Amino acid sequence: MIIAQAQDLEQRFGGNTIFSNISFSVPDNARIGLVGPNGAGKTTLLKIMTGQQEPTSGQFTINKGLKVGYIAQENGLDEEKTIWDEMLTVFNDLIEKNKKITKMQEQIADHPEDEALLKRYDQLAYDFEQEGGFTYQAEIKSILNGFNFKENTWNKVIGTLSGGEKTRLAFVKLLLQKPPVLLLDEPTNYLDLDTLDWLEAFLKNYQGAIITVSHDQYFLDHLANQIFELNFGKLTTFKGNYSQYVKERELMDSQQEAAYEKQQEKIKKEEEFIQKNLVRASTTKRAQSRRKVLDKMERIKPPKHKQKVRINFTSERPSGKEVLIAKDLTIGYPDKVMVSDIDFQVNKNDRVAIIGPNGIGKSTLLKTIMKKLKPKDGSIKYGASLDIGYYDQELQSLDPSKTVLDTIWDRHKTMPEKDVRSILASFLFTAEDIDKTVGQLSGGQKARLTLTVLSLEKDNFLLMDEPTNHLDIEAKEVLEEALDNYDGTLLFVSHDRYFINELANKIISVRDGHAKIYNGNYSYYLDEKAKQAAAAQEAEAQKAETETTSSASQNKGKLSYQEQKARDSQKRKLERAVSDAEAKIEKLEAEEKEIQTEMANPDIAASFEKLGPLQEKLSAVQEQLDQANTDWENALEALDEFE
């Protein structure tokens, strides 16, 4: 079922058209990934869909009564409330219903004969249960834990949380509200790998439509079944996930390129014919006719997607075979240990990814290797002929007061200006951008400038802390290719699962204060984790079974005559309880059937005076029957455990 539609949307700011002629529909089970370069208008389109922004023309409509869920820049959280109290506000209606139920229970106790009151109570209790009245607290706990808000943090006042924590909490609140249309703008930002895996699983089972803007290819591969590409002011739709979209886009571009080149060749031949024959009297008409055909020809445009960042990493000299050896390493700060017992080796041309939850010590490890922090224990042995380059996720290496041009020129004073401009152009800096100060640049532009600086250093060992942050998908793919072709060694921290999977040949997993090495990419790491979890589960089950058998055997052998006698007596009691419950159930079922037969009599069914007492009698019997079934189940379970 279609629940929302966009018709001929256009958005202009001043004289600039951001996008135009955009039309699409949203089914109730949509899983749509909205992709495109930074500045293409993706967030603007989401805001139009939420009603926060009016389009210049066209309209977006959503079925009456349906709400759109969206996390705005202002998170909408009450900073004076605790985490738990703020999450409870989502269920205010249920909490009020529960208060009414309690009050009505008191009224019923005073007026048990009031049938109208009983009827209202039954309806209210039913509504309460159907709307999740008995499960909403468990739901809050589940999602808070999923987003790494542990129970000991639930009483924290929201005002004391970091910006990233508030963003995550706003996300939790949105998911608890379960809007039928969920709009997500870069939902994987600020999330570690564990939370990303949890979120993916949650959204796959979400009962509603999802439209997400994301630069996370792995996330889009596992969630989306349709891709909307917003680029060059137009929206193009593709079926399938992100990988399928990439294949389809490459095919479309290659077909367009082939058609463009073929047409250009034809145009060239036609123009040559016209030039040769236009001045000849005998061929003038033919030449003029061809000119008219050429003028009317619909020109094929070359693919626009070819304008990409061009990144190239090379080393000035080769390093030794052994690049880095960490032995019994403990890292942290003067008053705090972050990770201990770290043992790993990095060899020439390795691509090593460091993964783990936020705040666990990944960046601390890089800073220790960079000698910005001293090891608390153990050693780091550096290989021969090492030139180390460092990419800081905070982009602090750039001077905000300098221009883009001077940022490069100050580091490479002998480089001709035209070469500097050419290199910056390859990183998609325009002539206008080059004269801007670093402080005026966007996050994506600062990231590209930092990569420009790093590429010119020609180091043979790169340490990179979250290098894909701030980059759009195309820039990330180019970076990935550049690092894959790099002739040096790479050690990097990342939460980008696609990036890790494509690059890494080793993974250092930092968790619970320790580090473990996996010799493979992210898919290999997941497989190994699954095997370890299955083995641990099986071992635990076997241990429990062994302990139970051993305990039973030991106890059996140790029972005295009196103990055995008592045990046999207890067993007989349980057997008798099962038998008595079965007999009682049989008797009550017969009584229930008898009353129901009597109530079906037309004479009785038509008389409220006769039907009322029978209904009360039936309710009492059914209540006794429910209790008898419960007693039987409990007795049977106790007997099974006893044996």
C-alpha positions as CSV (number, residue, x, y, z in Angstrom):
1,M,0.0,0.0,0.0
2,I,1.3,3.5,-0.9
3,I,1.4,5.7,2.2
4,A,3.2,8.8,0.9
5,Q,3.9,10.5,-2.5
6,A,6.1,13.3,-3.8
7,Q,4.9,15.1,-6.9
8,D,7.2,17.4,-9.0
9,L,9.2,18.7,-6.0
10,E,11.5,21.6,-6.7
11,Q,13.7,23.4,-4.2
12,R,15.6,26.7,-5.0
13,F,17.7,28.8,-2.8
14,G,18.2,32.3,-4.3
15,G,19.1,31.7,-7.9
16,N,20.4,28.1,-7.3
17,T,18.1,25.2,-8.1
18,I,19.0,22.3,-5.6
19,F,16.7,19.8,-7.3
20,S,13.6,19.8,-9.6
21,N,10.9,17.5,-11.1
22,I,11.3,15.0,-8.2
23,S,8.4,12.4,-8.0
24,F,8.3,9.2,-6.1
25,S,6.0,7.0,-3.9
26,V,6.6,5.3,-0.5
27,P,5.0,1.9,0.2
28,D,4.1,1.0,3.8
29,N,7.0,-1.5,4.0
30,A,9.6,0.7,2.2
31,R,13.3,0.2,2.9
32,I,14.8,3.1,0.9
33,G,18.4,4.3,0.9
34,L,18.8,8.0,-0.2
35,V,22.3,8.5,-1.5
36,G,24.2,11.3,-3.2
37,P,27.2,13.5,-2.7
38,N,27.4,16.1,0.0
39,G,25.4,19.2,-0.9
40,A,23.1,17.4,-3.3
41,G,20.0,18.2,-1.1
42,K,19.4,14.9,0.7
43,T,18.7,16.5,4.1
44,T,16.6,19.2,2.5
45,L,14.4,16.6,0.9
46,L,14.0,14.8,4.3
47,K,12.9,18.2,5.8
48,I,10.3,18.7,3.1
49,M,8.9,15.2,3.9
50,T,8.6,16.1,7.6
51,G,6.9,19.4,6.8
52,Q,9.8,21.4,8.4
53,Q,10.4,23.0,5.0
54,E,8.2,24.1,2.2
55,P,9.3,23.2,-1.3
56,T,9.6,26.0,-3.9
57,S,7.0,24.1,-5.9
58,G,5.4,20.6,-5.9
59,Q,4.1,18.8,-2.9
60,F,4.7,15.8,-0.6
61,T,1.6,14.2,0.8
62,I,1.2,11.5,3.4
63,N,-1.9,9.4,4.2
64,K,-4.2,11.0,6.8
65,G,-3.5,10.1,10.4
66,L,0.1,8.9,9.7
67,K,3.0,10.5,11.5
68,V,6.5,10.9,10.2
69,G,9.4,10.2,12.6
70,Y,12.6,12.3,12.2
71,I,15.5,13.4,14.4
72,A,16.0,17.1,14.0
73,Q,19.2,18.9,14.8
74,E,17.5,20.0,18.0
75,N,17.0,16.7,19.7
76,G,13.9,17.7,21.6
77,L,15.0,16.0,24.9
78,D,14.2,17.5,28.3
79,E,17.6,18.2,29.7
80,E,16.4,18.2,33.3
81,K,14.9,14.7,33.1
82,T,16.7,11.5,33.7
83,I,17.2,9.1,30.8
84,W,14.6,6.7,32.1
85,D,12.0,9.4,32.9
86,E,12.4,10.9,29.4
87,M,11.9,7.5,27.7
88,L,8.7,7.0,29.9
89,T,7.2,10.1,28.3
90,V,6.7,8.2,25.1
91,F,4.2,6.0,26.9
92,N,2.3,8.7,28.8
93,D,-1.0,7.5,27.4
94,L,-0.4,4.0,28.7
95,I,0.7,5.2,32.1
96,E,-2.5,7.2,32.4
97,K,-4.5,4.2,31.3
98,N,-2.8,2.2,34.1
99,K,-3.8,4.8,36.6
100,K,-7.4,4.7,35.4
101,I,-7.4,0.9,35.7
102,T,-6.1,1.0,39.3
103,K,-8.9,3.6,40.2
104,M,-11.5,1.4,38.5
105,Q,-10.4,-1.6,40.5
106,E,-11.0,0.3,43.7
107,Q,-14.5,1.3,42.4
108,I,-15.3,-2.3,41.5
109,A,-14.3,-3.4,44.9
110,D,-16.9,-1.0,46.3
111,H,-19.5,-1.8,43.7
112,P,-19.1,-5.3,42.4
113,E,-22.7,-5.4,41.0
114,D,-22.1,-2.5,38.6
115,E,-22.1,-4.2,35.2
116,A,-21.6,-1.0,33.2
117,L,-18.4,-0.4,35.3
118,L,-17.3,-3.9,34.8
119,K,-17.8,-3.6,31.1
120,R,-15.8,-0.3,30.9
121,Y,-13.0,-1.9,33.0
122,D,-12.8,-5.0,30.7
123,Q,-12.5,-2.8,27.6
124,L,-9.9,-0.5,29.2
125,A,-7.8,-3.5,30.5
126,Y,-8.0,-5.1,27.0
127,D,-6.8,-1.8,25.3
128,F,-4.0,-1.5,27.8
129,E,-2.7,-5.0,27.1
130,Q,-3.1,-4.7,23.3
131,E,-1.2,-1.4,23.3
132,G,1.8,-2.9,25.2
133,G,0.9,-1.9,28.7
134,F,2.7,-5.0,30.2
135,T,5.7,-4.8,27.8
136,Y,6.6,-1.2,27.3
137,Q,9.2,-1.1,30.2
138,A,10.9,-4.2,28.8
139,E,10.9,-2.4,25.4
140,I,12.6,0.7,26.8
141,K,15.2,-1.5,28.5
142,S,15.9,-3.5,25.3
143,I,16.5,-0.4,23.1
144,L,18.5,1.5,25.8
145,N,20.8,-1.6,26.1
146,G,20.9,-1.9,22.3
147,F,22.2,1.7,22.1
148,N,24.8,1.0,24.8
149,F,23.0,2.8,27.6
150,K,23.7,0.4,30.5
151,E,21.3,0.2,33.4
152,N,23.7,2.1,35.7
153,T,23.3,5.2,33.4
154,W,19.4,5.3,33.3
155,N,19.2,7.7,36.3
156,K,21.7,10.2,34.7
157,V,20.3,13.6,34.0
158,I,20.2,14.2,30.2
159,G,21.9,17.6,30.6
160,T,25.1,15.9,31.8
161,L,25.4,13.7,28.6
162,S,27.7,14.4,25.7
163,G,26.5,15.6,22.3
164,G,26.9,12.1,20.8
165,E,25.1,10.5,23.7
166,K,22.2,12.9,23.3
167,T,22.0,12.1,19.6
168,R,21.8,8.4,20.4
169,L,19.2,9.0,23.1
170,A,17.0,11.0,20.7
171,F,17.3,8.0,18.3
172,V,16.2,5.6,21.1
173,K,13.1,7.9,21.8
174,L,12.2,8.0,18.1
175,L,12.4,4.2,17.8
176,L,10.2,3.8,20.9
177,Q,7.5,6.0,19.3
178,K,7.3,3.6,16.3
179,P,6.2,6.1,13.7
180,P,4.7,4.5,10.5
181,V,7.2,6.5,8.4
182,L,10.8,6.7,9.8
183,L,13.2,9.2,8.2
184,L,16.8,8.8,9.2
185,D,19.7,11.2,8.5
186,E,23.0,9.5,8.8
187,P,21.8,7.1,11.6
188,T,25.1,5.3,11.9
189,N,27.0,8.3,13.0
190,Y,28.3,8.1,16.6
191,L,27.6,4.4,16.8
192,D,30.1,1.7,17.4
193,L,30.1,-1.7,15.7
194,D,28.1,-3.5,18.4
195,T,25.4,-0.9,18.3
196,L,25.4,-0.8,14.4
197,D,24.8,-4.6,14.3
198,W,21.9,-4.2,16.9
199,L,20.3,-1.3,15.0
200,E,20.5,-3.2,11.7
201,A,18.7,-6.2,13.2
202,F,16.1,-3.9,14.8
203,L,15.3,-1.9,11.6
204,K,15.0,-5.1,9.5
205,N,12.0,-6.1,11.7
206,Y,10.6,-2.6,12.0
207,Q,6.9,-2.4,11.3
208,G,6.8,0.7,9.0
209,A,8.5,2.5,6.1
210,I,12.1,3.6,6.4
211,I,13.9,6.2,4.3
212,T,17.5,6.7,5.3
213,V,20.2,9.1,4.2
214,S,23.5,7.3,4.7
215,H,27.1,7.1,3.5
216,D,27.5,3.7,5.2
217,Q,27.5,1.2,2.3
218,Y,27.5,-1.9,4.6
219,F,24.4,-0.5,6.4
220,L,22.6,0.2,3.0
221,D,23.6,-3.3,1.7
222,H,21.9,-5.0,4.7
223,L,18.8,-2.7,5.1
224,A,17.8,-1.1,1.8
225,N,15.8,-2.9,-1.0
226,Q,15.6,0.3,-3.0
227,I,18.1,3.2,-3.7
228,F,17.1,6.8,-4.5
229,E,20.1,8.6,-6.0
230,L,19.9,12.4,-5.7
231,N,22.6,14.0,-7.8
232,F,22.8,16.9,-10.3
233,G,19.4,18.1,-9.2
234,K,17.6,14.9,-10.3
235,L,16.3,11.8,-8.5
236,T,16.9,8.4,-10.0
237,T,15.5,5.2,-8.5
238,F,17.1,1.8,-8.4
239,K,15.8,-1.6,-7.2
240,G,18.0,-3.6,-4.8
241,N,20.6,-2.7,-2.2
242,Y,23.6,-0.5,-2.5
243,S,25.9,-3.1,-4.2
244,Q,23.2,-3.7,-6.8
245,Y,22.8,0.0,-7.3
246,V,26.6,0.4,-7.9
247,K,26.5,-2.3,-10.6
248,E,23.5,-0.7,-12.2
249,R,24.9,2.8,-12.0
250,E,28.2,1.6,-13.6
251,L,26.3,-0.1,-16.4
252,M,24.2,3.0,-17.1
253,D,27.3,5.2,-17.1
254,S,29.2,2.9,-19.4
255,Q,26.2,2.7,-21.8
256,Q,25.8,6.4,-21.8
257,E,29.6,6.9,-22.3
258,A,29.5,4.5,-25.3
259,A,26.4,6.2,-26.8
260,Y,28.0,9.6,-26.2
261,E,31.3,8.6,-28.0
262,K,29.4,7.0,-30.8
263,Q,27.3,10.1,-31.3
264,Q,30.4,12.4,-31.1
265,E,32.0,10.4,-33.8
266,K,28.9,10.6,-36.0
267,I,28.7,14.4,-35.4
268,K,32.4,14.8,-36.4
269,K,31.9,12.9,-39.7
270,E,28.7,14.9,-40.5
271,E,30.5,18.2,-39.8
272,E,33.4,17.2,-42.0
273,F,31.0,16.3,-44.8
274,I,29.1,19.7,-44.4
275,Q,32.4,21.7,-44.5
276,K,33.6,19.9,-47.7
277,N,30.3,20.0,-49.6
278,L,28.7,23.3,-48.5
279,V,30.6,25.4,-51.0
280,R,30.0,23.1,-54.0
281,A,27.0,23.9,-56.1
282,S,26.2,20.3,-56.8
283,T,26.3,19.2,-53.2
284,T,25.1,22.4,-51.3
285,K,21.5,21.1,-50.8
286,R,22.7,17.8,-49.4
287,A,25.1,19.6,-47.1
288,Q,22.3,22.0,-46.0
289,S,20.0,19.1,-45.4
290,R,22.5,17.4,-43.2
291,R,23.1,20.6,-41.3
292,K,19.4,20.8,-40.4
293,V,19.4,17.1,-39.3
294,L,22.5,17.8,-37.2
295,D,21.0,21.0,-35.6
296,K,17.8,19.0,-34.6
297,M,19.8,16.1,-33.2
298,E,19.2,15.5,-29.5
299,R,22.7,15.5,-28.0
300,I,23.7,12.8,-25.6
301,K,25.5,14.2,-22.5
302,P,28.6,12.4,-21.2
303,P,28.2,10.7,-17.8
304,K,28.5,13.2,-14.9
305,H,29.6,10.7,-12.4
306,K,33.1,10.7,-13.7
307,Q,34.1,13.7,-11.6
308,K,35.6,12.1,-8.5
309,V,38.2,12.9,-6.0
310,R,41.6,11.6,-7.2
311,I,43.7,10.3,-4.3
312,N,47.1,8.7,-4.6
313,F,49.2,7.5,-1.7
314,T,52.8,6.5,-2.4
315,S,55.9,6.1,-0.2
316,E,59.2,7.8,-0.9
317,R,61.2,4.7,0.4
318,P,60.4,1.1,1.4
319,S,60.2,0.1,5.0
320,G,61.7,-3.1,6.5
321,K,59.7,-6.3,6.5
322,E,58.8,-6.0,10.2
323,V,57.0,-2.7,10.7
324,L,55.8,-2.8,14.3
325,I,55.8,-5.3,17.1
326,A,53.8,-4.7,20.3
327,K,54.7,-7.0,23.2
328,D,52.8,-7.2,26.5
329,L,51.7,-3.6,25.9
330,T,49.5,-1.8,28.4
331,I,48.1,1.6,27.4
332,G,46.2,4.4,29.0
333,Y,46.7,7.6,31.0
334,P,48.5,8.4,34.2
335,D,45.4,7.7,36.3
336,K,43.7,5.1,34.1
337,V,44.5,1.8,32.3
338,M,42.6,1.5,29.0
339,V,43.9,-1.8,27.4
340,S,46.4,-4.3,28.7
341,D,48.2,-7.5,27.4
342,I,48.3,-6.3,23.8
343,D,50.4,-8.5,21.5
344,F,50.5,-8.1,17.8
345,Q,52.8,-7.6,14.8
346,V,52.4,-5.5,11.7
347,N,54.3,-6.5,8.6
348,K,55.1,-4.6,5.5
349,N,52.0,-4.0,3.2
350,D,49.6,-5.1,6.0
351,R,46.2,-3.5,6.2
352,V,45.3,-3.7,9.9
353,A,42.0,-2.5,11.3
354,I,41.4,-1.7,15.0
355,I,37.8,-2.1,16.1
356,G,35.8,-2.0,19.3
357,P,33.2,0.0,21.2
358,N,33.4,3.8,21.7
359,G,35.8,4.9,24.4
360,I,37.5,1.5,24.7
361,G,41.0,2.8,23.8
362,K,41.4,2.5,20.1
363,S,42.5,6.1,19.5
364,T,44.7,5.8,22.6
365,L,46.5,2.9,21.0
366,L,47.2,4.9,17.9
367,K,48.4,7.9,19.9
368,T,50.7,5.5,21.9
369,I,52.2,4.2,18.6
370,M,52.6,7.8,17.5
371,K,54.6,8.4,20.7
372,K,52.1,11.1,21.8
373,L,51.4,8.9,24.8
374,K,53.9,6.7,26.8
375,P,53.1,3.0,27.3
376,K,52.2,2.2,30.8
377,D,53.9,-1.2,30.4
378,G,55.3,-3.5,27.8
379,S,57.1,-2.4,24.6
380,I,56.7,-1.2,21.1
381,K,59.4,-2.2,18.6
382,Y,59.5,-0.1,15.4
383,G,60.9,-1.5,12.2
384,A,63.7,0.0,10.1
385,S,63.3,2.9,7.7
386,L,59.9,3.9,9.0
387,D,58.2,7.2,7.9
388,I,55.0,7.5,9.9
389,G,52.0,9.6,8.7
390,Y,48.9,10.3,10.9
391,Y,45.3,11.1,10.1
392,D,43.5,12.6,13.1
393,Q,39.7,12.1,13.1
394,E,39.3,15.5,14.9
395,L,41.2,17.1,12.0
396,Q,43.2,19.1,14.5
397,S,46.4,19.2,12.3
398,L,45.0,22.0,10.2
399,D,45.4,25.7,11.1
400,P,41.9,27.3,10.8
401,S,43.4,30.7,10.0
402,K,45.4,29.6,6.9
403,T,44.0,29.4,3.4
404,V,43.7,26.1,1.6
405,L,46.5,27.1,-0.7
406,D,48.8,28.1,2.1
407,T,48.1,24.9,4.0
408,I,49.8,23.0,1.2
409,W,52.3,25.6,0.2
410,D,53.7,26.1,3.8
411,R,54.6,22.4,3.9
412,H,56.0,22.3,0.3
413,K,57.6,25.7,-0.3
414,T,59.4,24.7,-3.4
415,M,56.4,23.4,-5.2
416,P,55.2,25.6,-8.1
417,E,51.8,27.2,-7.5
418,K,50.3,25.6,-10.6
419,D,51.2,22.2,-9.2
420,V,49.6,23.0,-5.8
421,R,46.4,24.1,-7.6
422,S,46.4,21.0,-9.8
423,I,46.7,18.7,-6.7
424,L,44.0,20.6,-4.9
425,A,41.8,20.4,-8.0
426,S,42.2,16.6,-8.0
427,F,40.7,16.6,-4.5
428,L,37.8,18.6,-5.9
429,F,38.8,22.0,-4.5
430,T,37.6,24.8,-6.9
431,A,39.5,28.0,-7.5
432,E,37.1,29.7,-5.1
433,D,37.7,27.1,-2.4
434,I,41.5,27.5,-2.6
435,D,41.3,31.0,-1.3
436,K,39.0,30.1,1.7
437,T,40.5,29.7,5.2
438,V,40.4,26.3,6.7
439,G,37.9,27.6,9.3
440,Q,35.4,28.3,6.5
441,L,35.5,24.7,5.1
442,S,32.8,22.1,5.7
443,G,33.7,18.9,7.6
444,G,34.0,17.0,4.3
445,Q,36.3,19.6,2.8
446,K,38.6,19.6,5.9
447,A,38.8,15.8,5.6
448,R,39.8,16.0,1.9
449,L,42.4,18.7,2.7
450,T,43.9,16.5,5.5
451,L,44.1,13.6,3.0
452,T,45.7,16.0,0.5
453,V,48.4,16.9,3.1
454,L,48.9,13.3,4.0
455,S,49.2,12.1,0.4
456,L,52.0,14.7,-0.2
457,E,54.1,13.4,2.7
458,K,54.9,10.1,1.0
459,D,55.1,8.2,4.2
460,N,55.5,4.4,4.2
461,F,53.4,3.7,7.4
462,L,50.0,5.4,7.7
463,L,48.1,5.6,11.0
464,M,44.5,6.7,10.4
465,D,41.8,7.4,13.0
466,E,38.3,7.1,11.4
467,P,39.4,8.3,7.9
468,T,36.0,7.9,6.4
469,N,34.3,10.3,8.7
470,H,32.9,13.4,6.9
471,L,33.3,11.8,3.5
472,D,30.5,11.0,1.1
473,I,30.2,7.5,-0.5
474,E,32.1,8.4,-3.7
475,A,35.0,10.0,-1.7
476,K,35.1,6.9,0.6
477,E,35.2,4.5,-2.4
478,V,38.1,6.5,-3.9
479,L,39.9,6.6,-0.6
480,E,39.4,2.8,-0.3
481,E,40.9,2.2,-3.7
482,A,43.8,4.6,-3.1
483,L,44.7,2.8,0.2
484,D,44.3,-0.6,-1.5
485,N,46.9,0.4,-4.1
486,Y,49.2,2.0,-1.5
487,D,52.7,0.5,-1.5
488,G,53.1,1.1,2.2
489,T,51.6,-0.3,5.4
490,L,48.3,0.8,7.0
491,L,47.0,0.7,10.6
492,F,43.6,2.3,11.0
493,V,40.7,2.7,13.4
494,S,37.2,2.5,11.9
495,H,33.6,1.8,12.5
496,D,32.9,1.6,8.8
497,R,32.2,-2.1,8.2
498,Y,32.3,-1.9,4.4
499,F,35.6,0.0,4.5
500,I,37.1,-2.5,7.0
501,N,35.8,-5.5,5.0
502,E,37.3,-4.2,1.7
503,L,40.7,-3.3,3.1
504,A,41.7,-5.2,6.2
505,N,43.8,-8.4,6.2
506,K,44.1,-8.3,10.0
507,I,41.7,-7.1,12.7
508,I,42.6,-6.1,16.3
509,S,39.4,-6.3,18.3
510,V,39.7,-4.2,21.5
511,R,37.1,-5.2,24.1
512,D,36.8,-5.4,27.9
513,G,40.3,-4.0,28.4
514,H,42.0,-6.6,26.2
515,A,42.9,-7.0,22.5
516,K,42.5,-10.0,20.3
517,I,43.9,-10.5,16.8
518,Y,42.0,-12.0,13.8
519,N,43.8,-12.8,10.6
520,G,41.2,-11.8,8.0
521,N,38.7,-9.1,7.0
522,Y,35.4,-8.1,8.8
523,S,33.4,-11.0,7.3
524,Y,36.1,-13.4,8.6
525,Y,35.9,-11.7,12.0
526,L,32.1,-12.1,12.2
527,D,32.4,-15.8,11.2
528,E,35.0,-16.4,13.9
529,K,33.0,-14.6,16.5
530,A,29.9,-16.7,15.6
531,K,32.0,-19.9,15.8
532,Q,33.3,-18.8,19.2
533,A,29.9,-17.9,20.5
534,A,28.5,-21.3,19.3
535,A,31.4,-23.2,20.9
536,A,31.0,-21.3,24.2
537,Q,27.3,-22.0,24.2
538,E,27.8,-25.7,23.5
539,A,30.5,-25.9,26.1
540,E,28.2,-24.3,28.7
541,A,25.4,-26.6,27.8
542,Q,27.7,-29.7,28.1
543,K,29.0,-28.4,31.4
544,A,25.5,-27.9,32.8
545,E,24.5,-31.4,31.6
546,T,27.6,-33.0,33.2
547,E,27.0,-31.1,36.5
548,T,23.4,-32.2,36.6
549,T,24.2,-35.8,35.8
550,S,27.1,-35.9,38.3
551,S,25.0,-34.2,41.0
552,A,22.1,-36.6,40.4
553,S,24.4,-39.6,40.5
554,Q,26.2,-38.4,43.7
555,N,22.9,-37.6,45.4
556,K,21.4,-41.0,44.5
557,G,24.4,-42.8,46.0
558,K,24.4,-40.7,49.1
559,L,20.7,-40.9,50.1
560,S,20.1,-42.6,53.4
561,Y,17.1,-44.9,54.0
562,Q,15.2,-42.1,55.7
563,E,16.0,-39.6,52.9
564,Q,15.0,-42.1,50.2
565,K,11.7,-42.7,52.1
566,A,11.0,-39.0,52.3
567,R,11.8,-38.7,48.6
568,D,9.5,-41.5,47.6
569,S,6.7,-39.9,49.8
570,Q,7.2,-36.5,48.1
571,K,7.0,-38.2,44.7
572,R,3.7,-39.9,45.6
573,K,2.3,-36.5,46.7
574,L,3.2,-35.0,43.4
575,E,1.7,-37.9,41.5
576,R,-1.5,-37.6,43.5
577,A,-1.6,-33.8,42.9
578,V,-1.3,-34.4,39.1
579,S,-4.1,-37.0,39.3
580,D,-6.4,-34.8,41.5
581,A,-5.9,-31.9,39.2
582,E,-6.8,-34.0,36.1
583,A,-9.9,-35.2,37.8
584,K,-10.9,-31.7,38.8
585,I,-10.3,-30.4,35.2
586,E,-12.5,-33.2,33.8
587,K,-15.3,-32.4,36.3
588,L,-15.2,-28.6,35.6
589,E,-15.0,-29.1,31.8
590,A,-18.2,-31.2,32.0
591,E,-19.9,-28.5,34.2
592,E,-18.8,-25.8,31.7
593,K,-20.2,-27.7,28.8
594,E,-23.5,-28.2,30.7
595,I,-23.9,-24.5,31.4
596,Q,-23.0,-23.5,27.8
597,T,-25.7,-26.0,26.5
598,E,-28.3,-24.5,28.9
599,M,-27.3,-20.9,27.7
600,A,-27.8,-21.9,24.1
601,N,-31.5,-22.7,24.8
602,P,-33.5,-20.1,22.8
603,D,-35.9,-19.5,25.8
604,I,-33.0,-18.7,28.1
605,A,-30.9,-16.8,25.6
606,A,-33.8,-14.4,25.0
607,S,-34.2,-13.7,28.7
608,F,-31.6,-11.5,30.5
609,E,-33.1,-12.5,33.9
610,K,-32.3,-16.2,33.2
611,L,-29.1,-15.6,31.2
612,G,-27.4,-13.3,33.7
613,P,-27.1,-15.8,36.6
614,L,-25.9,-18.5,34.1
615,Q,-23.2,-16.1,32.8
616,E,-22.0,-15.5,36.3
617,K,-22.0,-19.2,37.1
618,L,-20.1,-19.9,33.8
619,S,-17.5,-17.2,34.6
620,A,-16.9,-18.8,38.1
621,V,-16.5,-22.3,36.6
622,Q,-14.1,-21.0,33.9
623,E,-12.1,-19.2,36.6
624,Q,-11.9,-22.4,38.6
625,L,-10.9,-24.3,35.4
626,D,-8.1,-21.9,34.6
627,Q,-6.8,-22.3,38.2
628,A,-7.1,-26.1,37.9
629,N,-5.1,-26.1,34.7
630,T,-2.4,-24.0,36.3
631,D,-2.2,-26.4,39.3
632,W,-2.0,-29.3,37.0
633,E,0.9,-27.7,34.9
634,N,2.8,-26.8,38.1
635,A,2.4,-30.2,39.6
636,L,3.4,-31.9,36.4
637,E,6.5,-29.6,36.0
638,A,7.5,-30.3,39.6
639,L,7.1,-34.1,39.0
640,D,9.3,-33.9,35.9
641,E,12.0,-31.9,37.7
642,F,11.8,-34.4,40.7
643,E,12.5,-37.3,38.4
